[in-house]
Amino acid sequence: MSEKQQFSVLMSVYIKENPIFLKYAIESIQNQTMKPSEIILVEDGPLTPELYQVLDQVEAESEIPVKRCPLEENQGLGLALRYGVLQCQYDIIARMDTDDIAVADRFEQQIHLMEQENLDLLGGHIAEFIDNPKEVVSYRRVPTQHADIVAYQRMRSAFNHMTVMFKKNMVLKAGNYEDGLYMEDDLLWLNMIAAGARTGNVDQILCRVRVGAGMFERRGGLRYLNLYRQARQRMLERNQISYIEYAKSVGVQAVVALCPGFVRQFIFVKLLRKSK
């Protein structure tokens, strides 16, 4: 493993973020056993004074170079990340969410495996918590081998997006992120696979991910279902999934999206996740 490997961390921040969670997320980047060469912070539209205070402090005190990239208006996550990718100086880019906590050796594990297996797109498993990061309520484990990932991605996301590390040149070859609310990651993963990306997942927990009522609410209702259907329609038109896969996935999502919130939470936590 090359200890001189340089890479960027990309985060997008918007007005509804929790400033305390953002601070913890950035600290988990700064405390890595293998530190990034830069942190790219896309400010997706105007933010709150509390969020600006966190970002100002990070910019002033961070030993890792910080590049802030403000957008005049909120663009949505897909377009904010599209812009952010172009601002990254290095070919290897790690995604990070603003309310999650990376395990201390996340980047070291990923850089090692990317170099060892010449991968273009690499994620890992996550441990989910509600309030206390040490009190895990569920795990989302994903396939680790390329062939299994390709098959799995046709129906469900084969990556936990907050754990992903990828090569900028392959992301650009695949067309970069696109606008697709809640589905921008899955659209990119399939485009990257179609462009020839070599993929993998580290068989370890890479992030502790904050979940709660808000997450389950966002994945419900007619609006979410319609956005999901539109994204799956794009995948179908690009011949990345079959009509049967399209119909089955939209049908399953309709049941999940339109059921009561407490039922949706049960499905996510008890049926779609693992207890250990």
BELNOR-V667092 format. One record per residue. N is the residue number from 1. RES is the residue in three letters. SS is DSSP state (H for helix, E for strand, C for the rest). OMEGA is omega as a letter, one per 40 degrees, with the letter a starting at -180 (* if undefined). NEAR is the number of other C-alpha atoms within 12 Angstrom. Layout:
n-><N;N>
res-><RES;RES>
ss-><SS;SS>
omega-><OMEGA;OMEGA>
near-><NEAR;NEAR>
This chain:
n-><1;2;3;4;5;6;7;8;9;10;11;12;13;14;15;16;17;18;19;20;21;22;23;24;25;26;27;28;29;30;31;32;33;34;35;36;37;38;39;40;41;42;43;44;45;46;47;48;49;50;51;52;53;54;55;56;57;58;59;60;61;62;63;64;65;66;67;68;69;70;71;72;73;74;75;76;77;78;79;80;81;82;83;84;85;86;87;88;89;90;91;92;93;94;95;96;97;98;99;100;101;102;103;104;105;106;107;108;109;110;111;112;113;114;115;116;117;118;119;120;121;122;123;124;125;126;127;128;129;130;131;132;133;134;135;136;137;138;139;140;141;142;143;144;145;146;147;148;149;150;151;152;153;154;155;156;157;158;159;160;161;162;163;164;165;166;167;168;169;170;171;172;173;174;175;176;177;178;179;180;181;182;183;184;185;186;187;188;189;190;191;192;193;194;195;196;197;198;199;200;201;202;203;204;205;206;207;208;209;210;211;212;213;214;215;216;217;218;219;220;221;222;223;224;225;226;227;228;229;230;231;232;233;234;235;236;237;238;239;240;241;242;243;244;245;246;247;248;249;250;251;252;253;254;255;256;257;258;259;260;261;262;263;264;265;266;267;268;269;270;271;272;273;274;275;276>
res-><MET;SER;GLU;LYS;GLN;GLN;PHE;SER;VAL;LEU;MET;SER;VAL;TYR;ILE;LYS;GLU;ASN;PRO;ILE;PHE;LEU;LYS;TYR;ALA;ILE;GLU;SER;ILE;GLN;ASN;GLN;THR;MET;LYS;PRO;SER;GLU;ILE;ILE;LEU;VAL;GLU;ASP;GLY;PRO;LEU;THR;PRO;GLU;LEU;TYR;GLN;VAL;LEU;ASP;GLN;VAL;GLU;ALA;GLU;SER;GLU;ILE;PRO;VAL;LYS;ARG;CYS;PRO;LEU;GLU;GLU;ASN;GLN;GLY;LEU;GLY;LEU;ALA;LEU;ARG;TYR;GLY;VAL;LEU;GLN;CYS;GLN;TYR;ASP;ILE;ILE;ALA;ARG;MET;ASP;THR;ASP;ASP;ILE;ALA;VAL;ALA;ASP;ARG;PHE;GLU;GLN;GLN;ILE;HIS;LEU;MET;GLU;GLN;GLU;ASN;LEU;ASP;LEU;LEU;GLY;GLY;HIS;ILE;ALA;GLU;PHE;ILE;ASP;ASN;PRO;LYS;GLU;VAL;VAL;SER;TYR;ARG;ARG;VAL;PRO;THR;GLN;HIS;ALA;ASP;ILE;VAL;ALA;TYR;GLN;ARG;MET;ARG;SER;ALA;PHE;ASN;HIS;MET;THR;VAL;MET;PHE;LYS;LYS;ASN;MET;VAL;LEU;LYS;ALA;GLY;ASN;TYR;GLU;ASP;GLY;LEU;TYR;MET;GLU;ASP;ASP;LEU;LEU;TRP;LEU;ASN;MET;ILE;ALA;ALA;GLY;ALA;ARG;THR;GLY;ASN;VAL;ASP;GLN;ILE;LEU;CYS;ARG;VAL;ARG;VAL;GLY;ALA;GLY;MET;PHE;GLU;ARG;ARG;GLY;GLY;LEU;ARG;TYR;LEU;ASN;LEU;TYR;ARG;GLN;ALA;ARG;GLN;ARG;MET;LEU;GLU;ARG;ASN;GLN;ILE;SER;TYR;ILE;GLU;TYR;ALA;LYS;SER;VAL;GLY;VAL;GLN;ALA;VAL;VAL;ALA;LEU;CYS;PRO;GLY;PHE;VAL;ARG;GLN;PHE;ILE;PHE;VAL;LYS;LEU;LEU;ARG;LYS;SER;LYS>
ss-><C;C;C;C;C;C;C;E;E;E;E;E;E;C;C;C;C;C;H;H;H;H;H;H;H;H;H;H;H;H;C;C;C;C;C;C;C;E;E;E;E;E;E;E;C;C;C;C;H;H;H;H;H;H;H;H;H;H;H;H;H;C;C;C;C;E;E;E;E;E;E;C;C;C;C;C;H;H;H;H;H;H;H;H;H;H;H;C;C;C;C;E;E;E;E;C;C;C;C;C;E;E;C;C;C;H;H;H;H;H;H;H;H;H;H;H;H;C;C;C;E;E;E;E;E;E;E;E;E;C;C;C;C;C;C;E;E;E;E;E;C;C;C;C;C;H;H;H;H;H;H;H;H;C;C;C;C;C;C;C;H;H;H;C;E;E;E;H;H;H;H;H;H;C;C;C;C;C;C;C;C;C;C;H;H;H;H;H;H;H;H;H;H;H;C;C;C;C;E;E;E;E;E;E;E;E;E;E;E;E;C;C;H;H;H;H;H;H;C;C;H;H;H;H;H;H;H;H;H;H;H;H;H;H;H;H;H;C;C;C;C;C;H;H;H;H;H;H;H;H;H;H;H;H;H;H;H;H;C;C;H;H;H;H;H;H;H;H;H;H;H;C;C;E;C;C>
omega-><i;i;a;a;a;i;a;i;a;i;i;a;i;a;a;i;i;a;i;i;i;i;i;a;a;i;i;i;a;a;a;i;i;a;i;i;i;i;i;a;i;i;a;a;i;a;i;i;a;i;i;i;i;a;i;a;i;a;a;a;a;i;i;i;a;i;i;a;a;i;a;a;i;a;a;a;a;a;i;i;i;i;a;i;a;a;a;a;a;a;i;a;i;i;i;i;a;a;a;a;i;i;a;a;a;a;i;i;a;i;a;a;i;i;a;a;i;a;i;a;a;i;i;a;i;i;a;i;a;a;a;a;a;a;a;i;a;i;i;i;a;i;a;a;a;a;i;i;a;i;a;a;i;a;a;i;i;a;i;a;a;i;a;i;a;i;a;a;i;i;i;i;a;i;i;i;i;i;a;a;a;a;a;a;a;i;a;a;a;i;i;i;i;a;i;a;i;a;i;i;i;a;a;i;a;a;i;a;a;i;i;a;a;i;a;i;a;a;i;i;a;a;i;i;a;i;i;a;a;i;i;i;i;i;i;a;i;a;i;i;i;i;i;i;i;a;a;a;i;i;i;a;i;i;a;a;a;i;i;a;a;i;i;i;i;a;a;a;a;a;a;i;i;a;i;*>
near-><17;16;17;13;22;25;35;38;50;48;46;43;42;36;26;23;27;24;27;21;26;34;30;27;40;42;30;31;44;31;23;25;19;29;32;41;31;31;40;40;41;43;36;32;25;22;26;19;16;21;28;28;17;29;37;19;19;29;23;16;15;24;18;26;23;31;28;28;30;27;25;14;16;22;27;27;32;28;31;36;44;32;30;39;40;25;27;36;25;25;27;35;43;44;47;43;37;40;36;39;40;43;36;23;25;41;46;31;33;48;39;23;30;32;24;14;20;21;32;38;51;49;47;40;37;40;37;37;27;22;18;18;25;17;17;25;27;32;31;38;30;36;28;29;25;28;18;21;31;33;23;24;36;33;30;31;31;39;43;40;36;39;46;44;45;47;37;35;24;30;36;24;20;26;25;32;33;30;26;30;28;30;33;32;36;36;40;41;45;42;33;33;34;25;22;20;30;32;40;40;41;38;23;29;33;43;41;40;39;35;30;25;21;16;23;26;25;24;33;30;22;19;18;26;29;24;26;36;29;23;31;39;26;27;32;25;14;17;18;30;30;20;21;17;25;28;21;19;30;28;21;21;30;25;21;31;32;25;22;18;23;21;21;30;27;20;23;30;28;18;16;19;22;20;19;16>
